[in-house]
Amino acid sequence: MIVFKRGILCACLIAANALAISAQNQQGTAISLNNLDAFRASGTNWSIGSDAIANPNTKGSMKAIAGTGVLVDVLNPKDNKDILTKEEFGDFELELDFMMAKESNSGVYIQARYEVQLFDSWTKLHPEFSDCGGIYQRWDDARGKGNEGYEGIAPLNNAARAPGLWQHLKIRFQAPQFNAAGVKIRNARFQEVYLNGVLVQLQQEVTGPTRSSAIVEEKPLGPLMLQGDHGNVAFRNIQYRPLVEPKQKKSGDNPILVKADGKPYLLRSFINYGDKKLTHVISGGYPNLLNFSYDLKQGALLQIWRGDFMDVTEMWYERGEPQLAKPLGSVITLSGAPSLAVISDPANAWPDSIAFDDLVNKGYTLDKDRFPSFEYEFKGIKATDKISAPTANSIVREINVSNAPENLYARVAFGKNIEKVGMGLYSIDDKSYYLKLDDAIKPLIRETAHGKEMLVPIANNSNSLTYSIQF
């Protein structure tokens, strides 16, 4: 475990991450994806659908679902081209969702000149300029063999998610500036780039168009270009707005960060979960950059994220108020409801909570790899809940129960929708993450007033359940 302070730059990164969350709620002008009318003529590789599906286990897998609202690029043998908007942009802010096929490669070119790389960089620990969120290198054959590429900028962190999941990109771009004679007096600049809510580029200047740009000559304006000839990709919710300077959130010059390095690290803290402040939480950080938070009073896996572990400034600085720990990566919120419940009738609603005195926490044990198993009792039921991350692909959860009644269920997923995408593999909550069950398990997927949920009967599965979350 490493505890460190990174000074003013780090403070800026944390403040910028906080600003990204609120800024995502600002409305912009949407580029219509009901058809291709907003774009210049392009190749037959581009089409409009209502959604896209990409099997995360099959290289290049991507297909469009009939309908409107999603721009889908599926390569074909003959006619693969990039696609450019008819409208041109100068200083602006861009947001969009994208989905990568496995091992796919694409890019977002601002003004059709300056590329933010899109790539299937899932699980890579040390990203390069060619990974998702990188600013791609420039290219000049005159520099000589082996030196043609230069000025590529790696992302600060790898916040990329698994292929087939929807991801979010936000770019704040400042166009190059020219004097009255047309001479450039200021280079283009990526003020900020966020990938899945995580700051990956900060105040990065580009001296000229990056490699494979469609327009070489720099001008104050240019179209948005989406790369379409390298690999299968899909886009939706493309919005833009004028570039304005955000109101900076005040932050200390020396935030205290905890990083799991070399071995897993467990941290007890308060956390904010929605509009609640939870007081009995343990968070775990693993060296492969997978992390989680667990509510000891509900037996609930609250949230997971990929990236650095925790900002503990509000716990450890001076008097430690308000005693909150804050995740540093791209967080996926799961459920604060208990993971186990007795359901006498399949139509009964899942309980929101277990009464404070009805769940008795028995602490936790660590295995040889320092992965924790949380132990608790409620209604005469004894449960052990192990959270581990043996690989960088997924968080694995193992629930074992004794004294389990026949109508004891585990709720393993809840969200807007739940879709089966392969043997035992399900995409959850509008393709936010995957859940993998053993093929032999037959879950109950049911509608609720707020979405869908997946339940698994515990007694029918030898009083145990193992599943993994991939994201």
Secondary structure, 3 states (H helix, E strand, C coil): CEEEECHHHHHHHHHHHHHHHHHCCCCCEECCCCCCCCECCCCCCEEEEEEEECCCCCECCCEEEEEEEEEEECCCCCCCCCEEEEEEECCEEEEEEEEECECCEEEEEECCCEEEEEECCCCCCCCCCCCCCCECCEECHHHCCCCCEECCECCCCCCCCCCCCCEEEEEEEECCEECCCCCEEECEEEEEEEECCEEEEEEEEECCCCCCCCCCCCCCCEEEEECCCCCCEEEEEEEEEECCCCCCCCCCCCCEEEECCCCCEEEEEEEEECCEEEEEEEEEECCCCEEEEEECCCCEEEEEEECCCEECHHHHCCCCCCCECEECCEEEECCCCCCEEECCCCCCCCCCCCCCCCEEEEEEEECCCCCEEEEEEECCEEEEEEEEEEECCEEEEEEEEECCCCCEEEEEEEECCEEEEECCEEEECCCCEEEEECCCCCCEEEEECCEEEEEEECHHHCCEEEEEEEC
